[in-house]
Amino acid sequence: MAARTGFTTALAGLGEDAPVPVAARLFAQAGVPVFPCAPGGKNPLTEHGFHDATTSLGQVEAWWRRFPAANIGMPTGAASGVVVVDVHGVNGYDAYRQARRAGLVNGWEALVRSPTGGRHVYYPASLASEQPSWQAGRAGIDFRGDRGYIIVPPSRRIIDGETVLYHLASLSPTPGRALDASALRTFLDPPRPPRSLPERGHSPGRTDPLKLAQWLGSERTDRNHKLFWASCVLAEEGVPYRDALDAMLTASQPDFGQREIARTVASGYKRIHGDAPHPREADTARAGPGPVHDLDAIPEGRVPSRGLR
């Protein structure tokens, strides 16, 4: 039976007012390597940064005796067994919701509210392959995986002269599952057109919805992500949403249903135009999953520090 990660188990055992040195020791005891970062900040205090992270209780205690107010840094990826989707800004919340509707961000174990109002969404690291860190700047989402690190609770930042905690907002009632970080990156930052499709302006087939649908129908891998790219292309070229949707629905297959197609086309048009298609046009795209805990409920942007305690 699957179990929670050592990090999430340790995090769940922390009290609301746990001293940082106590928390650092608890993480190390749970097999989660940690290292000290600047009090109220993010910069490592050790010579080699997250490469110095350790589970040695003697070293961890020595660091926090020397720097009792230091924040706790944790390497992400295989080193700690967890990866983090860092959601920030208005764009980040919108992009995360679109990714959730596409089924790309399920399986999280913990939600942490950052001092600046963002969300750190924790997942078990993949055991199958390395998942390097990356950024999707325009989408407002960063991925902290291998060769990266994150600041963890109960660390704190100084924001406008106030001390604000990294605050555990929610724990999943069940163990998480690994995130497909590559698929998420493709969704948030679609790749350039496949070489099999000509560049813009060289062929009317590029913006012909039916020809794109025929191409999509012949694909057997990553169809959702290719559909999202095609939808963005059609939206950029001014193809009416209804024409694009009707064409793409012809590519439906037993394992690639019409609801999935409708949601993805709507997401592509929203990404380009900044708002959802008109309700009359989006009737078939309405059926999506329910809200994801407080990612849908908590307001976007900066959260006052008094609300984080």
Phi and psi restraints in degrees (value plus and minus 20) as a CYANA .aco file:
   2 ALA   PHI     -84.4   -44.4
   2 ALA   PSI     129.0   169.0
   3 ALA   PHI    -146.2  -106.2
   3 ALA   PSI     139.9   179.9
   4 ARG   PHI     -84.0   -44.0
   4 ARG   PSI     136.9   176.9
   5 THR   PHI     -87.2   -47.2
   5 THR   PSI     137.3   177.3
   6 GLY   PHI     -78.7   -38.7
   6 GLY   PSI     -56.8   -16.8
   7 PHE   PHI     -82.9   -42.9
   7 PHE   PSI     -69.9   -29.9
   8 THR   PHI     -84.8   -44.8
   8 THR   PSI     -57.7   -17.7
   9 THR   PHI     -81.3   -41.3
   9 THR   PSI     -64.7   -24.7
  10 ALA   PHI     -86.7   -46.7
  10 ALA   PSI     -61.4   -21.4
  11 LEU   PHI     -81.4   -41.4
  11 LEU   PSI     -59.9   -19.9
  12 ALA   PHI     -85.8   -45.8
  12 ALA   PSI     -44.8    -4.8
  13 GLY   PHI    -107.7   -67.7
  13 GLY   PSI     -23.5    16.5
  14 LEU   PHI    -100.8   -60.8
  14 LEU   PSI     115.7   155.7
  15 GLY   PHI     -95.8   -55.8
  15 GLY   PSI     142.6   182.6
  16 GLU   PHI     -77.7   -37.7
  16 GLU   PSI     -55.3   -15.3
  17 ASP   PHI    -132.2   -92.2
  17 ASP   PSI      10.2    50.2
  18 ALA   PHI     -82.9   -42.9
  18 ALA   PSI     110.4   150.4
  19 PRO   PHI     -82.9   -42.9
  19 PRO   PSI     126.4   166.4
  20 VAL   PHI     -78.5   -38.5
  20 VAL   PSI     -64.6   -24.6
  21 PRO   PHI     -79.5   -39.5
  21 PRO   PSI     -56.3   -16.3
  22 VAL   PHI     -86.4   -46.4
  22 VAL   PSI     -61.9   -21.9
  23 ALA   PHI     -84.9   -44.9
  23 ALA   PSI     -61.3   -21.3
  24 ALA   PHI     -79.9   -39.9
  24 ALA   PSI     -62.7   -22.7
  25 ARG   PHI     -86.0   -46.0
  25 ARG   PSI     -59.6   -19.6
  26 LEU   PHI     -83.7   -43.7
  26 LEU   PSI     -61.5   -21.5
  27 PHE   PHI     -82.6   -42.6
  27 PHE   PSI     -66.2   -26.2
  28 ALA   PHI     -80.6   -40.6
  28 ALA   PSI     -61.2   -21.2
  29 GLN   PHI     -83.0   -43.0
  29 GLN   PSI     -48.5    -8.5
  30 ALA   PHI    -104.7   -64.7
  30 ALA   PSI     -16.5    23.5
  31 GLY   PHI      65.2   105.2
  31 GLY   PSI      -3.2    36.8
  32 VAL   PHI    -122.7   -82.7
  32 VAL   PSI      95.1   135.1
  33 PRO   PHI     -89.3   -49.3
  33 PRO   PSI     119.0   159.0
  34 VAL   PHI    -155.7  -115.7
  34 VAL   PSI     146.2   186.2
  35 PHE   PHI    -173.9  -133.9
  35 PHE   PSI     135.8   175.8
  36 PRO   PHI    -103.6   -63.6
  36 PRO   PSI     122.0   162.0
  37 CYS   PHI    -142.6  -102.6
  37 CYS   PSI     144.1   184.1
  38 ALA   PHI     -72.9   -32.9
  38 ALA   PSI     115.8   155.8
  39 PRO   PHI     -75.1   -35.1
  39 PRO   PSI     108.2   148.2
  40 GLY   PHI      53.0    93.0
  40 GLY   PSI     -11.1    28.9
  41 GLY   PHI    -162.1  -122.1
  41 GLY   PSI    -181.8  -141.8
  42 LYS   PHI    -142.2  -102.2
  42 LYS   PSI     -33.8     6.2
  43 ASN   PHI     -91.6   -51.6
  43 ASN   PSI     113.1   153.1
  44 PRO   PHI     -82.0   -42.0
  44 PRO   PSI     126.6   166.6
  45 LEU   PHI    -118.7   -78.7
  45 LEU   PSI     -25.2    14.8
  46 THR   PHI    -118.9   -78.9
  46 THR   PSI     140.8   180.8
  47 GLU   PHI     -82.4   -42.4
  47 GLU   PSI     -59.6   -19.6
  48 HIS   PHI    -129.6   -89.6
  48 HIS   PSI      -0.4    39.6
  49 GLY   PHI      38.1    78.1
  49 GLY   PSI    -155.0  -115.0
  50 PHE   PHI     -87.0   -47.0
  50 PHE   PSI     -35.5     4.5
  51 HIS   PHI     -86.8   -46.8
  51 HIS   PSI     -38.7     1.3
  52 ASP   PHI    -107.9   -67.9
  52 ASP   PSI     -23.9    16.1
  53 ALA   PHI     -77.2   -37.2
  53 ALA   PSI     123.4   163.4
  54 THR   PHI    -169.5  -129.5
  54 THR   PSI     141.9   181.9
  55 THR   PHI    -125.1   -85.1
  55 THR   PSI     -14.4    25.6
  56 SER   PHI     -87.6   -47.6
  56 SER   PSI      95.0   135.0
  57 LEU   PHI     -81.7   -41.7
  57 LEU   PSI     -57.5   -17.5
  58 GLY   PHI     -81.1   -41.1
  58 GLY   PSI     -64.6   -24.6
  59 GLN   PHI     -88.6   -48.6
  59 GLN   PSI     -62.5   -22.5
  60 VAL   PHI     -81.8   -41.8
  60 VAL   PSI     -65.0   -25.0
  61 GLU   PHI     -84.3   -44.3
  61 GLU   PSI     -57.8   -17.8
  62 ALA   PHI     -85.0   -45.0
  62 ALA   PSI     -62.2   -22.2
  63 TRP   PHI     -80.7   -40.7
  63 TRP   PSI     -67.1   -27.1
  64 TRP   PHI    -100.8   -60.8
  64 TRP   PSI     -34.3     5.7
  65 ARG   PHI     -90.5   -50.5
  65 ARG   PSI     -58.1   -18.1
  66 ARG   PHI     -96.0   -56.0
  66 ARG   PSI     -58.1   -18.1
  67 PHE   PHI    -146.3  -106.3
  67 PHE   PSI      52.6    92.6
  68 PRO   PHI     -82.9   -42.9
  68 PRO   PSI     -42.2    -2.2
  69 ALA   PHI    -118.5   -78.5
  69 ALA   PSI     -12.9    27.1
  70 ALA   PHI     -84.2   -44.2
  70 ALA   PSI     123.1   163.1
  71 ASN   PHI     -94.9   -54.9
  71 ASN   PSI     143.6   183.6
  72 ILE   PHI    -121.2   -81.2
  72 ILE   PSI      98.0   138.0
  73 GLY   PHI    -118.2   -78.2
  73 GLY   PSI     125.0   165.0
  74 MET   PHI    -155.5  -115.5
  74 MET   PSI     105.5   145.5
  75 PRO   PHI     -86.0   -46.0
  75 PRO   PSI     122.4   162.4
  76 THR   PHI    -121.4   -81.4
  76 THR   PSI     145.7   185.7
  77 GLY   PHI      74.6   114.6
  77 GLY   PSI    -169.7  -129.7
  78 ALA   PHI     -80.7   -40.7
  78 ALA   PSI     -51.3   -11.3
  79 ALA   PHI     -79.1   -39.1
  79 ALA   PSI     -60.8   -20.8
  80 SER   PHI    -127.9   -87.9
  80 SER   PSI     -36.3     3.7
  81 GLY   PHI      67.1   107.1
  81 GLY   PSI     -14.2    25.8
  82 VAL   PHI    -155.1  -115.1
  82 VAL   PSI     131.7   171.7
  83 VAL   PHI    -143.6  -103.6
  83 VAL   PSI     142.1   182.1
  84 VAL   PHI    -154.6  -114.6
  84 VAL   PSI     111.9   151.9
  85 VAL   PHI    -115.6   -75.6
  85 VAL   PSI      95.3   135.3
  86 ASP   PHI    -117.1   -77.1
  86 ASP   PSI      88.1   128.1
  87 VAL   PHI    -119.2   -79.2
  87 VAL   PSI     102.6   142.6
  88 HIS   PHI    -162.3  -122.3
  88 HIS   PSI     127.1   167.1
  89 GLY   PHI      54.6    94.6
  89 GLY   PSI     149.3   189.3
  90 VAL   PHI     -81.6   -41.6
  90 VAL   PSI     -61.4   -21.4
  91 ASN   PHI     -80.2   -40.2
  91 ASN   PSI     -58.7   -18.7
  92 GLY   PHI     -82.5   -42.5
  92 GLY   PSI     -63.4   -23.4
  93 TYR   PHI     -83.6   -43.6
  93 TYR   PSI     -63.8   -23.8
  94 ASP   PHI     -84.8   -44.8
  94 ASP   PSI     -64.4   -24.4
  95 ALA   PHI     -84.5   -44.5
  95 ALA   PSI     -60.0   -20.0
  96 TYR   PHI     -83.1   -43.1
  96 TYR   PSI     -62.0   -22.0
  97 ARG   PHI     -83.2   -43.2
  97 ARG   PSI     -60.5   -20.5
  98 GLN   PHI     -83.4   -43.4
  98 GLN   PSI     -61.4   -21.4
  99 ALA   PHI     -85.4   -45.4
  99 ALA   PSI     -56.4   -16.4
 100 ARG   PHI     -83.8   -43.8
 100 ARG   PSI     -63.1   -23.1
 101 ARG   PHI     -84.5   -44.5
 101 ARG   PSI     -47.5    -7.5
 102 ALA   PHI    -104.5   -64.5
 102 ALA   PSI     -19.2    20.8
 103 GLY   PHI      56.1    96.1
 103 GLY   PSI       5.5    45.5
 104 LEU   PHI    -120.2   -80.2
 104 LEU   PSI     -30.6     9.4
 105 VAL   PHI    -147.0  -107.0
 105 VAL   PSI       3.1    43.1
 106 ASN   PHI     -95.1   -55.1
 106 ASN   PSI     140.9   180.9
 107 GLY   PHI      74.7   114.7
 107 GLY   PSI      -5.6    34.4
 108 TRP   PHI     -91.8   -51.8
 108 TRP   PSI     138.1   178.1
 109 GLU   PHI    -129.3   -89.3
 109 GLU   PSI     -52.8   -12.8
 110 ALA   PHI    -167.6  -127.6
 110 ALA   PSI     124.3   164.3
 111 LEU   PHI    -134.3   -94.3
 111 LEU   PSI     105.5   145.5
 112 VAL   PHI    -139.2   -99.2
 112 VAL   PSI     111.3   151.3
 113 ARG   PHI    -107.6   -67.6
 113 ARG   PSI     103.2   143.2
 114 SER   PHI    -102.0   -62.0
 114 SER   PSI     140.6   180.6
 115 PRO   PHI     -81.3   -41.3
 115 PRO   PSI     -43.4    -3.4
 116 THR   PHI    -113.6   -73.6
 116 THR   PSI     -13.8    26.2
 117 GLY   PHI      77.8   117.8
 117 GLY   PSI     -17.7    22.3
 118 GLY   PHI    -103.0   -63.0
 118 GLY   PSI    -194.1  -154.1
 119 ARG   PHI    -149.7  -109.7
 119 ARG   PSI     115.1   155.1
 120 HIS   PHI    -126.0   -86.0
 120 HIS   PSI      96.5   136.5
 121 VAL   PHI    -127.6   -87.6
 121 VAL   PSI      96.5   136.5
 122 TYR   PHI    -116.5   -76.5
 122 TYR   PSI     116.6   156.6
 123 TYR   PHI    -152.5  -112.5
 123 TYR   PSI     135.1   175.1
 124 PRO   PHI     -83.4   -43.4
 124 PRO   PSI     122.1   162.1
 125 ALA   PHI     -90.5   -50.5
 125 ALA   PSI     130.8   170.8
 126 SER   PHI     -91.9   -51.9
 126 SER   PSI     115.6   155.6
 127 LEU   PHI    -110.0   -70.0
 127 LEU   PSI     -32.2     7.8
 128 ALA   PHI    -102.6   -62.6
 128 ALA   PSI     -55.2   -15.2
 129 SER   PHI    -178.6  -138.6
 129 SER   PSI     143.0   183.0
 130 GLU   PHI     -89.4   -49.4
 130 GLU   PSI     124.6   164.6
 131 GLN   PHI    -146.9  -106.9
 131 GLN   PSI      71.8   111.8
 132 PRO   PHI     -84.4   -44.4
 132 PRO   PSI     133.8   173.8
 133 SER   PHI     -88.2   -48.2
 133 SER   PSI     132.0   172.0
 134 TRP   PHI    -176.2  -136.2
 134 TRP   PSI     149.4   189.4
 135 GLN   PHI    -149.9  -109.9
 135 GLN   PSI     118.6   158.6
 136 ALA   PHI    -138.3   -98.3
 136 ALA   PSI      60.5   100.5
 137 GLY   PHI     -76.3   -36.3
 137 GLY   PSI     -67.3   -27.3
 138 ARG   PHI     -86.1   -46.1
 138 ARG   PSI     -48.6    -8.6
 139 ALA   PHI    -101.1   -61.1
 139 ALA   PSI     -34.8     5.2
 140 GLY   PHI      55.2    95.2
 140 GLY   PSI      10.1    50.1
 141 ILE   PHI    -155.5  -115.5
 141 ILE   PSI     112.9   152.9
 142 ASP   PHI    -136.2   -96.2
 142 ASP   PSI     131.1   171.1
 143 PHE   PHI    -135.7   -95.7
 143 PHE   PSI     103.7   143.7
 144 ARG   PHI    -123.7   -83.7
 144 ARG   PSI      83.7   123.7
 145 GLY   PHI    -147.2  -107.2
 145 GLY   PSI    -159.3  -119.3
 146 ASP   PHI     -81.1   -41.1
 146 ASP   PSI     120.2   160.2
 147 ARG   PHI      47.3    87.3
 147 ARG   PSI      13.9    53.9
 148 GLY   PHI    -162.1  -122.1
 148 GLY   PSI     157.5   197.5
 149 TYR   PHI    -172.3  -132.3
 149 TYR   PSI     146.7   186.7
 150 ILE   PHI    -160.3  -120.3
 150 ILE   PSI     133.0   173.0
 151 ILE   PHI    -111.0   -71.0
 151 ILE   PSI     110.8   150.8
 152 VAL   PHI    -135.2   -95.2
 152 VAL   PSI     139.4   179.4
 153 PRO   PHI     -82.0   -42.0
 153 PRO   PSI     132.0   172.0
 154 PRO   PHI    -114.4   -74.4
 154 PRO   PSI      19.5    59.5
 155 SER   PHI     -79.7   -39.7
 155 SER   PSI     149.5   189.5
 156 ARG   PHI    -166.7  -126.7
 156 ARG   PSI     139.7   179.7
 157 ARG   PHI    -146.0  -106.0
 157 ARG   PSI     138.6   178.6
 158 ILE   PHI    -118.9   -78.9
 158 ILE   PSI      91.6   131.6
 159 ILE   PHI    -139.0   -99.0
 159 ILE   PSI      95.9   135.9
 160 ASP   PHI      32.2    72.2
 160 ASP   PSI      20.5    60.5
 161 GLY   PHI      62.0   102.0
 161 GLY   PSI     -21.9    18.1
 162 GLU   PHI    -127.6   -87.6
 162 GLU   PSI     127.0   167.0
 163 THR   PHI    -107.4   -67.4
 163 THR   PSI     101.6   141.6
 164 VAL   PHI    -146.2  -106.2
 164 VAL   PSI     111.6   151.6
 165 LEU   PHI    -104.9   -64.9
 165 LEU   PSI     132.0   172.0
 166 TYR   PHI     -96.1   -56.1
 166 TYR   PSI      98.0   138.0
 167 HIS   PHI    -138.2   -98.2
 167 HIS   PSI     106.9   146.9
 168 LEU   PHI     -87.3   -47.3
 168 LEU   PSI      94.6   134.6
 169 ALA   PHI    -112.7   -72.7
 169 ALA   PSI     -53.8   -13.8
 170 SER   PHI    -182.6  -142.6
 170 SER   PSI     126.6   166.6
 171 LEU   PHI    -138.2   -98.2
 171 LEU   PSI     117.7   157.7
 172 SER   PHI     -89.3   -49.3
 172 SER   PSI     121.7   161.7
 173 PRO   PHI     -91.7   -51.7
 173 PRO   PSI     -32.0     8.0
 174 THR   PHI    -148.4  -108.4
 174 THR   PSI     137.5   177.5
 175 PRO   PHI     -77.9   -37.9
 175 PRO   PSI     129.8   169.8
 176 GLY   PHI    -103.9   -63.9
 176 GLY   PSI    -196.9  -156.9
 177 ARG   PHI    -158.6  -118.6
 177 ARG   PSI     138.4   178.4
 178 ALA   PHI     -82.1   -42.1
 178 ALA   PSI     126.8   166.8
 179 LEU   PHI    -115.5   -75.5
 179 LEU   PSI     120.6   160.6
 180 ASP   PHI    -106.2   -66.2
 180 ASP   PSI      67.8   107.8
 181 ALA   PHI     -85.2   -45.2
 181 ALA   PSI     -53.8   -13.8
 182 SER   PHI     -86.0   -46.0
 182 SER   PSI     -62.9   -22.9
 183 ALA   PHI     -85.4   -45.4
 183 ALA   PSI     -58.4   -18.4
 184 LEU   PHI     -84.0   -44.0
 184 LEU   PSI     -63.0   -23.0
 185 ARG   PHI     -82.8   -42.8
 185 ARG   PSI     -61.7   -21.7
 186 THR   PHI     -82.0   -42.0
 186 THR   PSI     -58.3   -18.3
 187 PHE   PHI     -87.5   -47.5
 187 PHE   PSI     -63.9   -23.9
 188 LEU   PHI     -95.7   -55.7
 188 LEU   PSI     -51.9   -11.9
 189 ASP   PHI    -154.6  -114.6
 189 ASP   PSI      57.0    97.0
 190 PRO   PHI     -74.8   -34.8
 190 PRO   PSI     121.6   161.6
 191 PRO   PHI     -90.5   -50.5
 191 PRO   PSI     148.7   188.7
 192 ARG   PHI     -85.0   -45.0
 192 ARG   PSI     142.2   182.2
 193 PRO   PHI     -75.7   -35.7
 193 PRO   PSI     123.1   163.1
 194 PRO   PHI     -78.5   -38.5
 194 PRO   PSI     129.5   169.5
 195 ARG   PHI     -82.4   -42.4
 195 ARG   PSI     -42.4    -2.4
 196 SER   PHI     -89.5   -49.5
 196 SER   PSI     -35.8     4.2
 197 LEU   PHI    -124.5   -84.5
 197 LEU   PSI     112.8   152.8
 198 PRO   PHI     -88.2   -48.2
 198 PRO   PSI     138.3   178.3
 199 GLU   PHI     -87.6   -47.6
 199 GLU   PSI     139.7   179.7
 200 ARG   PHI     -76.6   -36.6
 200 ARG   PSI     117.3   157.3
 201 GLY   PHI      71.6   111.6
 201 GLY   PSI     -32.8     7.2
 202 HIS   PHI    -117.9   -77.9
 202 HIS   PSI     -30.5     9.5
 203 SER   PHI    -180.7  -140.7
 203 SER   PSI     113.7   153.7
 204 PRO   PHI     -86.3   -46.3
 204 PRO   PSI     -35.9     4.1
 205 GLY   PHI     -85.0   -45.0
 205 GLY   PSI     -44.2    -4.2
 206 ARG   PHI     -83.9   -43.9
 206 ARG   PSI     -55.4   -15.4
 207 THR   PHI    -131.4   -91.4
 207 THR   PSI       0.1    40.1
 208 ASP   PHI    -111.4   -71.4
 208 ASP   PSI      90.4   130.4
 209 PRO   PHI     -75.9   -35.9
 209 PRO   PSI     -59.7   -19.7
 210 LEU   PHI     -88.3   -48.3
 210 LEU   PSI     -57.0   -17.0
 211 LYS   PHI     -89.0   -49.0
 211 LYS   PSI     -58.1   -18.1
 212 LEU   PHI     -85.3   -45.3
 212 LEU   PSI     -57.6   -17.6
 213 ALA   PHI     -85.3   -45.3
 213 ALA   PSI     -58.8   -18.8
 214 GLN   PHI     -83.4   -43.4
 214 GLN   PSI     -62.0   -22.0
 215 TRP   PHI     -81.8   -41.8
 215 TRP   PSI     -65.0   -25.0
 216 LEU   PHI     -82.4   -42.4
 216 LEU   PSI     -59.7   -19.7
 217 GLY   PHI     -84.1   -44.1
 217 GLY   PSI     -42.4    -2.4
 218 SER   PHI    -108.1   -68.1
 218 SER   PSI     -28.6    11.4
 219 GLU   PHI    -103.0   -63.0
 219 GLU   PSI     127.2   167.2
 220 ARG   PHI    -139.6   -99.6
 220 ARG   PSI     -26.6    13.4
 221 THR   PHI    -151.0  -111.0
 221 THR   PSI     129.5   169.5
 222 ASP   PHI      31.0    71.0
 222 ASP   PSI      17.3    57.3
 223 ARG   PHI     -84.8   -44.8
 223 ARG   PSI     -56.5   -16.5
 224 ASN   PHI     -83.1   -43.1
 224 ASN   PSI     -61.7   -21.7
 225 HIS   PHI     -91.6   -51.6
 225 HIS   PSI     -56.0   -16.0
 226 LYS   PHI     -89.0   -49.0
 226 LYS   PSI     -56.1   -16.1
 227 LEU   PHI     -83.5   -43.5
 227 LEU   PSI     -61.5   -21.5
 228 PHE   PHI     -81.2   -41.2
 228 PHE   PSI     -64.1   -24.1
 229 TRP   PHI     -80.5   -40.5
 229 TRP   PSI     -67.2   -27.2
 230 ALA   PHI     -81.6   -41.6
 230 ALA   PSI     -59.0   -19.0
 231 SER   PHI     -83.7   -43.7
 231 SER   PSI     -60.6   -20.6
 232 CYS   PHI     -83.2   -43.2
 232 CYS   PSI     -61.2   -21.2
 233 VAL   PHI     -80.8   -40.8
 233 VAL   PSI     -68.2   -28.2
 234 LEU   PHI     -84.1   -44.1
 234 LEU   PSI     -59.0   -19.0
 235 ALA   PHI     -84.9   -44.9
 235 ALA   PSI     -62.8   -22.8
 236 GLU   PHI     -81.5   -41.5
 236 GLU   PSI     -55.0   -15.0
 237 GLU   PHI    -105.6   -65.6
 237 GLU   PSI     -18.0    22.0
 238 GLY   PHI      61.4   101.4
 238 GLY   PSI      -4.1    35.9
 239 VAL   PHI     -89.3   -49.3
 239 VAL   PSI     108.8   148.8
 240 PRO   PHI     -75.8   -35.8
 240 PRO   PSI     122.9   162.9
 241 TYR   PHI     -76.3   -36.3
 241 TYR   PSI     -65.8   -25.8
 242 ARG   PHI     -81.6   -41.6
 242 ARG   PSI     -59.1   -19.1
 243 ASP   PHI     -84.6   -44.6
 243 ASP   PSI     -61.9   -21.9
 244 ALA   PHI     -84.9   -44.9
 244 ALA   PSI     -65.0   -25.0
 245 LEU   PHI     -84.0   -44.0
 245 LEU   PSI     -66.4   -26.4
 246 ASP   PHI     -79.4   -39.4
 246 ASP   PSI     -59.5   -19.5
 247 ALA   PHI     -87.8   -47.8
 247 ALA   PSI     -65.9   -25.9
 248 MET   PHI     -88.3   -48.3
 248 MET   PSI     -48.1    -8.1
 249 LEU   PHI     -85.9   -45.9
 249 LEU   PSI     -40.2    -0.2
 250 THR   PHI     -91.4   -51.4
 250 THR   PSI     -33.0     7.0
 251 ALA   PHI    -111.4   -71.4
 251 ALA   PSI     -14.8    25.2
 252 SER   PHI     -85.8   -45.8
 252 SER   PSI     126.8   166.8
 253 GLN   PHI    -161.1  -121.1
 253 GLN   PSI     148.9   188.9
 254 PRO   PHI     -73.9   -33.9
 254 PRO   PSI     -55.3   -15.3
 255 ASP   PHI    -121.7   -81.7
 255 ASP   PSI      -5.3    34.7
 256 PHE   PHI    -166.9  -126.9
 256 PHE   PSI      60.1   100.1
 257 GLY   PHI    -100.8   -60.8
 257 GLY   PSI     150.4   190.4
 258 GLN   PHI     -89.5   -49.5
 258 GLN   PSI     -54.3   -14.3
 259 ARG   PHI     -84.5   -44.5
 259 ARG   PSI     -63.5   -23.5
 260 GLU   PHI     -81.2   -41.2
 260 GLU   PSI     -63.0   -23.0
 261 ILE   PHI     -83.1   -43.1
 261 ILE   PSI     -66.4   -26.4
 262 ALA   PHI     -81.2   -41.2
 262 ALA   PSI     -63.3   -23.3
 263 ARG   PHI     -83.7   -43.7
 263 ARG   PSI     -60.7   -20.7
 264 THR   PHI     -90.9   -50.9
 264 THR   PSI     -61.4   -21.4
 265 VAL   PHI     -81.0   -41.0
 265 VAL   PSI     -63.8   -23.8
 266 ALA   PHI     -80.9   -40.9
 266 ALA   PSI     -59.5   -19.5
 267 SER   PHI     -84.4   -44.4
 267 SER   PSI     -60.7   -20.7
 268 GLY   PHI     -83.1   -43.1
 268 GLY   PSI     -63.4   -23.4
 269 TYR   PHI     -88.2   -48.2
 269 TYR   PSI     -55.6   -15.6
 270 LYS   PHI     -87.5   -47.5
 270 LYS   PSI     -58.5   -18.5
 271 ARG   PHI     -80.3   -40.3
 271 ARG   PSI     -59.8   -19.8
 272 ILE   PHI    -100.7   -60.7
 272 ILE   PSI     -64.5   -24.5
 273 HIS   PHI    -114.1   -74.1
 273 HIS   PSI     -32.4     7.6
 274 GLY   PHI      67.4   107.4
 274 GLY   PSI     -24.5    15.5
 275 ASP   PHI    -166.9  -126.9
 275 ASP   PSI     144.5   184.5
 276 ALA   PHI     -92.3   -52.3
 276 ALA   PSI     134.7   174.7
 277 PRO   PHI     -77.2   -37.2
 277 PRO   PSI     137.3   177.3
 278 HIS   PHI     -75.1   -35.1
 278 HIS   PSI     119.8   159.8
 279 PRO   PHI     -69.5   -29.5
 279 PRO   PSI     -58.5   -18.5
 280 ARG   PHI     -85.1   -45.1
 280 ARG   PSI     -50.0   -10.0
 281 GLU   PHI    -102.8   -62.8
 281 GLU   PSI     -43.0    -3.0
 282 ALA   PHI    -124.3   -84.3
 282 ALA   PSI      -3.9    36.1
 283 ASP   PHI     -74.5   -34.5
 283 ASP   PSI     -60.6   -20.6
 284 THR   PHI     -98.1   -58.1
 284 THR   PSI     -28.3    11.7
 285 ALA   PHI    -121.8   -81.8
 285 ALA   PSI     -12.2    27.8
 286 ARG   PHI     -98.4   -58.4
 286 ARG   PSI     -47.2    -7.2
 287 ALA   PHI     -97.1   -57.1
 287 ALA   PSI      73.1   113.1
 288 GLY   PHI    -144.3  -104.3
 288 GLY   PSI     153.9   193.9
 289 PRO   PHI     -84.4   -44.4
 289 PRO   PSI     145.4   185.4
 290 GLY   PHI     -93.6   -53.6
 290 GLY   PSI     158.4   198.4
 291 PRO   PHI     -84.8   -44.8
 291 PRO   PSI     134.5   174.5
 292 VAL   PHI    -121.6   -81.6
 292 VAL   PSI      66.2   106.2
 293 HIS   PHI      23.7    63.7
 293 HIS   PSI    -154.3  -114.3
 294 ASP   PHI    -105.3   -65.3
 294 ASP   PSI     -19.8    20.2
 295 LEU   PHI     -86.0   -46.0
 295 LEU   PSI     -50.7   -10.7
 296 ASP   PHI    -108.6   -68.6
 296 ASP   PSI     -46.3    -6.3
 297 ALA   PHI    -110.2   -70.2
 297 ALA   PSI     -51.4   -11.4
 298 ILE   PHI    -105.3   -65.3
 298 ILE   PSI     114.5   154.5
 299 PRO   PHI     -77.6   -37.6
 299 PRO   PSI     131.2   171.2
 300 GLU   PHI     -98.0   -58.0
 300 GLU   PSI     141.7   181.7
 301 GLY   PHI      62.7   102.7
 301 GLY   PSI    -181.6  -141.6
 302 ARG   PHI     -84.3   -44.3
 302 ARG   PSI     114.3   154.3
 303 VAL   PHI    -131.5   -91.5
 303 VAL   PSI     106.7   146.7
 304 PRO   PHI     -74.3   -34.3
 304 PRO   PSI     123.6   163.6
 305 SER   PHI     -83.5   -43.5
 305 SER   PSI     -50.2   -10.2
 306 ARG   PHI     -86.1   -46.1
 306 ARG   PSI     -40.1    -0.1
 307 GLY   PHI    -106.3   -66.3
 307 GLY   PSI     -20.9    19.1
 308 LEU   PHI    -118.7   -78.7
 308 LEU   PSI     -32.3     7.7
